[in-house]
């Protein structure tokens, strides 16, 4: 993220903090602070910038609190002043209405800028052509379809590094939320809507994702693996799946929608328009969110 | 026949879990114990006359607080069960379904059946005394509010042994809470329990707005009113605007479930998003509704124990009013990640951040109230001291969450869980405890033991930080809320274990508080002064416990801290001469209608939950009949003669006049 001058100072302090955390091995486990893609990285920077900004007010207040309580406690032989009727000071009140207003204004500017910059439906800038993965939250498993590759998986995705991924997310079950912490923030999965989320992995490795919004009995089993590999390895994996897995049929999909957890599975194909069917199935006459057609229209405009 | 009874019973009662059977047995034993005790000591008449039919705001307040304590116990046991289940990976102490029910009831009970009644209890016991009134504006309505809350709470709690508990989270998002995904009666218990008690909450809101605006003692201008009534006023304004939204939302959800409507289901043209918007339009103000009165309590306590005037009184008032209004403009920050787009997210991020400003101002004002004061650390002040750093840190994480794009990573994770527990326990629970310790001597005429109270305080605080600080880390480790268990591979178990230990310490702290009350009742340190903390406001000018008419003669108010000023004048030898008791006091009569009408509401709710119209319809008829009887009853009040007041005053003040 390119930072204006004023924010560079904050960013460098943030870096220092991250270094400190890394040195103690803390970020190893705190995966949100150990991002592997551009979106998660900017979100982490934002966390640190806002943390530092708020600390500008909060740390002095905590110190002030400790000092006041210590100094003005009632004890024998104390010399500190006691002014029982002192109840107002315009100067002081202006200061403490003023400081939070300034801090919040700065934070507000940063927030608004980054809200537009990180809007999840916005495509990522990249020379690579994005890959689309269609995500469906089922009871209690994730179905991933690769429309361009013609394959599908359950509870597992493989992606090539440095290539933007365009996730199209829906649900054929209660509302869920699709989250891969090391790649970026989550997005709700809702029936009747197709939400878009752009993420990218900057390096190879194994990450994991999960459902973040409660969906019922086996909600806790909705984890999935995310493997980021080289482009060649990704292509090999696709052809392997194509060659060795069975295809997903419409009946097979109906089986998948039945409430049960599932192991990792792969499919060499899936019925055409399955994702679109899922999205529009509950809202054929009456679309509140973006319908499949709207999305196509937007894509063409881009 | 026998087979049919057996099938019915197995569906009607919750079966199959030894823990539930244990609960069944203990409920039955407790009930038998209560009935036996009341009969043996011949106390039924006393219970009916003195408590069940009372319209005295102090007694209603005490009943609210008692109920809140019971619910704190129930919600706390739920919390401990959850923490036990999460203490180590892959435990199966609780089955997934059971776990889902427990986190749902924990949330609902703590917010609606613990925090709300605790708050209403404190409103009831103190607002009239602080503004120099003899009662609330509508005493009958006040009793009705309490009994509606009580039947709602009982109905909700019943779901745990009869029919099955709700399991769709404390706000019951559709489609999961819809009939398709949730066919049992649990969600119906949720709807009716909250609905019935919600009506009571709305009425309390109206009641206290009118009380505060119309019943202040002569001379008490709004800007001379103590800070607690101000906080109650701002909270009640939020109540009357937000609770109708809750009532409407739950009514629509009920129609979806019961009558096959499609307000919140996509397949008939409805939209679950509508529910989420509506429920948070109530839900967000709700958290400010419960925290604002705590701000009022802290303000009273800080100035009392720093022996100094509250700093920046006007700032405090404006800050609270601004918070009360802003709380209605932030609801969408609960679903930044639902694809509303950058415009909407930016707007709600900004309004959310704005709340930090007035809240911050209040902290500064409390600090400068202590500045150049003489601070002592009795238990009420200790809780205030515990609150300040806790709330500051909770506020900080709240601002972090309000940064919309960063919230995409925090949302639904344990970071969020840690944040709202920090502000709600640190702000609301600590605040109400502070208030309860502070006003206990006024309510009951004796002080609670300070030594045990300090043990409770430290256990609560250490337990709190141990429990919730690791949860911030867990959130950053990717742990999401509401998971029943997790694998060893995630590396979450150390933090979870620490968190569970912290929760255990808070459980012990609660036991200390129970012991503190029992011990203090046994070793009664009677407070003869009526003013044990050297207080500043009117409630301390009358004997403890207050006589049922509160003030023998209405006080004349000339300044903000009227009682403190009066004491200062007395020190200088300029005592205001005591006004003679010359007028009889007008008081409301007790009534059995509130409790009976609420029982009919209970039957109505129960009937709709099980689709038993033979019970629901007579229930509704009963409600209407009660209303009619009450509206034709003209014998609702009486006068206490002057002689009797003089006699009572002489007895409680220990003087003869």
Interface residues (C-beta under 8 A of the other chain):
Chain A: X29 X30 X31 X32 X33 X40 X42 X43 X44 X46 X47 X50 X51 X54 X55 X57 X58 X61 X62 X64 X65 X68 X69 X72 X73 X74 X80 X81 X82 X83 X84 X85 X86 X87 X88 X89 X92 X93 X96 X97 X100 X101 X104 X107 X108 X110 X111 X112 X114 X115 X116 X117 X118 X119 X120 X121 X174 X175 X177 X179 X181 X184 X185 X186 X187 X188 X190 X191 X192 X193 X195 X196 X208 X210 X211 X212 X213 X214 X215 X216 X217 X218 X219 X220 X223 X282 X283 X285 X286 X288 X289
Chain B: X96 X97 X100 X167 X168 X169 X173 X175 X176 X181 X266 X267 X269 X271 X272 X273 X306 X307 X308 X309 X310 X311 X312 X313 X315 X335 X337 X338 X339 X341 X342 X345 X346 X349 X350 X353 X354 X356 X357 X360 X361 X363 X364 X367 X368 X370 X371 X372 X373 X374 X375 X376 X377 X385 X388 X389 X392 X393 X395 X396 X399 X400 X402 X403 X404 X405 X406 X407 X408 X409 X411 X412 X413 X473 X475 X476 X477 X478 X480 X481 X482 X483 X484 X485 X486 X487 X491
